[in-house]
Amino acid sequence: MTHPLSRRIDDVLALDPTARALEFDGRWWTWGQLAAVSRPIAELVSAGSGGGGARVGIMLRNQPAHVAALLGVLSAGGTVVVINPARGGERIRDDLATLRLPILIGTAEDLAAHHVDSPATTVVTISDLDAAPAVVPAQSPVDDAGRPGVAVWMLTSGTTGPPKRVDLTYDMLAHSVIGRDPAHAPTPTELRRGVAIVNSPLVHVGGVFRILLCIAEARPFVLLAKFDLGRWAAAVREHRPRAVSLVPAALRMVLHSDLTRDDLSSLRVVTSGTAPLSADDADAFTEKFGIPVLTSYAATEFGGGVASWTLSDHQQYWKAKRGSVGRVNPGAQLRVIDEAGNPLPAGEQGILEVKPAQLGPDADWMRTTDLARIDTDGFVWILGRADQAIIRGGFKIMPDDVRAALEAHPSVRGAAVVGRPDDRLGEVPVAMVELRADAQPAELTEFLAQRLARYEIPADIRVVPEIPRTPSGKPDLGAVRAHLTQATHGT
């Protein structure tokens, strides 16, 4: 039986094949052109073992043909195995050798650079929406058990360690983009006129969610290869969307740009998630552009958000609840527990547990590594990650507090804070900063002294041209830690 998500993809692609669907790099592609590449891929997946449930690796980039490949696999009920072509050749080759995928899709360049030559793998080369996929069948195909019910086997961002894969099921994604009852939700009968902007990477859950939401709503969209301030602003001015989504790093780029209220005059709200956004940045954005910033709390494992601000809540409560990520989303449940697993009363800090609505009413509690508190009105504050706390001579330091203080300096574009082993104190905070204007570490330290306790001030602040980041825009703390460790040892 066809899943509602697969059915919605097929129905929307067929609504008006001649209408504009996707703009990329200044060119519009139609729904028919999108379907012309997705359908052969769907047929290939359906013809494979398991009646369409096979795993299909896609070396995903933010390009039109990759969107078509994603939709083709999901239309056929297969499992998209996310391969990030930016991870580096050796790691990708090791990953592919371990996965032993029955089908692998990518551009000719990515396949040549990373493909493991396996006789069991069918290789599909994609280029653009005006060229049919080129298929080289497997020489010795083998049955693939697949991952039944899994739509996307998503690679997490790897913020604190090696990335791992998480199951995003068809049910989870359908619930997120279609609604609480996807099987009975009405199918759109015409295309939306408004144009969305997708700047999140497809190798991250945010990019997949945005694409599928546009498909579910039958909405055309602009696809950006990555967040680029000029291209993003041009798209906002031309298409005048009422809402956009910006990760904190991108929001700060917009905030500190030369853009004016007139440039963003169509926007009524900006949503922001994937990483912590300081209340100061949110307020500064609203003051400059007159646009409220609605933050949210989500994770790859949840298959979507579990807490968020609504516009009405923001208008009524923001001054009193600033810094919160909003209230629990309908159908989800959140609670705070102590280290022994006992639920804590409202207002107390502890470890956050979640029952996402996307997993259904019978879901088990999912324990996060986030420290949180929930007040009596149901507003949630994320206070940092328990596994990132730095203990300096017995004092606990939350890196996000230090990062937010650094990013409050007008010369700082972005910051990342990690712990470094110390023979005397056990561990000390150290920081990496990316600047937009000249500033010396001593100046930043003096600035922090007015905002932080002495023990919270980093023992070392390193200025770099660019902070290494994951696809979701978060600082890659593993790379940051390695850089700061090398700098300490003078290598």
Residue, then its C-alpha position, 0 to 999 in steps of 0.5 A: m500500500t502506498h504511503p501518504l507521503s509517497r502519494r502526496i509527492d506523486d500527486v503534487l508533481a502531476l498537478d501542473p507539469t508546465a508550472r514553475a516549481l524550482e528556481f536555482d541559480g536564476r533559472w526556473w524548472t517546471w514540475g514536469q522537469l522535476a518529475a522527468v528525473s524523479r520518475p525513472i529513479a522511482e521506477l528503478v527503486s521499485a524494480g529492486s528487491g523488497g518491492g521498493g524498500a531498498r536503501v538508496g545512497i544519494m550524495l546530496r547537494n543543494q541542486p535541482a537534480h538532487v531534489a528530484a532524486l530525493l523525491g524519486v526514492l521517496s515516491a517509490g517507498g525506498t530509503v534515502v541513505v544520506i551521503n555528505p559529499a563534503r565529508g572527505g574522500e577517505r571517510i566517504r569511501d569507508d562509509l560506502a564500503t561498510l554500507r554496501l548499498p544496492i543503488l548509489i546516486g550522485t553527480a559524475e564528479d562526486l561518483a568519480a571522487h568517492h565511489v567504491d567500485s562494487p559489482a553489487t551496486t547500481v550506479v545512477t549519474i545525475s546532472d540536471l533536470d534537462a538530462a535523464p539519469a544515466v544508469v549502470p546496472a550492478q554486475s552482481p546485484v544482491d538482495d537488500a533487506g532495506r530499512p522498512g518504513v524508513a524514509v531517510w537514514m539521516l546523517t546527524s551533524g556530528t557537533t560533538g563527535p562522529p556523525k551517526r545515522v538516525d531513522l526518519t520514518y515515513d510516518m514521522l515525516a508525513h506527520s511533520v509536513i502533511g499534518r496529524d492525520p496524513a492518510h485523510a488529509p486532503t490533497p492540494t488541487e492547485l499550486r500555491r502562488g507564494v514562493a518559499i526559499v530553501n537555504s538549508p542543506l539537504v544533508h541536514v534534516g532541516g533541508v529535507f524538511r523544507i523541501l518536503l514541506c514545499i512539496a506537501e503544500a504544492r508550493p514553488f521554491v527557490l533553492l540556494a546551493k548554500f546560504d548566501l546573503g546576496r542571493w538570499a536577499a535578492a530572493v526575498r525582495e523578488h518573491r516577497p515571502r511572508a516567512v523565512s527560516l534562518v539558522p542562528a549563524a545566517l540570522r546574525m549575518v542578516l542582522h549585521s548586514d547593510l540590509t534595511r527594513d525595506d529589503l525585508s518588508s514582506l516578512r512577518v516572521v523569521t523562524s530559527g532553530t537547529a542551534p541556540l540563538s541568544a535573546d539579545d540577537a533575537d531582540a536586535f533583529t526585531e529592533k532593526f527590521g521590525i520582524p519577530v524571531l520565533t525560535s524552536y527546539a528540534a532534533t534529528e531524532f525527533g523528526g521535527g520540532v517539539a517546542s516553538w514560539t507562535l506569533s500570538d505567544h510571542q506578542q503576549y509573552w516574549k518580554a516575560k519569557r525571552g530566551s525560551v524556545g517556546r511552548v510544547n508543540p501540539g501532541a508532543q510531551l516534554r519533561v525535566i528529570d534528575e540524574a536518577g530519572n525522577p521527574l522534577p517540578a516546574g522551574e527546576q533545572g534537569i535533563l530534558e526528556v521528550k515524546p515527539a508527536q511525530l512518533g505517535p501517542d505510544a512513543d517512549w520517552m526519549r532522553t536528550t543530553d540537553l539541560a532544560r527547565i520548564d516553567t508553570d506556563g509550559f515555556v521551555w528553556i534550553l540551558g546547554r548540553a550536559d555532556q558539554a559542561i566544563i568543570r573548572g576547579g569545581f565550577k560548572i561552566m556552560p559553553d553556550d553562556v560563554r559563546a553568547a557573551l562573546e557574540a554580544h561583542p559588536s566585532v564578533r561574527g561568531a564564536a565557539v567554546v570548548g573545554r581543554p584539559d588543565d593539569r591544575l584545574g581539570e579543565v578550562p574553557v577556550a574559545m575560537v572567534e570569527l570577527r567582522a571587525d578588528a578586535q584583539p583577544a585582550e579586548l574580548t577578555e575585558f568585554l567578557a569580564q563585565r558579563l561573566a564570572r571570572y571562572e567562566i572567562p576563556a583561558d585562551i581566545r583564538v581569532v580565526p578567519e572562519i569557524p568550522r561548521t557542520p552542514s546545519g550551521k553549528p560550530d563543529l566542536g570536534a574540529v574546533r577542539a582539534h584546532l585549539t589543541q594544536a595551537t596550544h602545542g604550537t603545531 
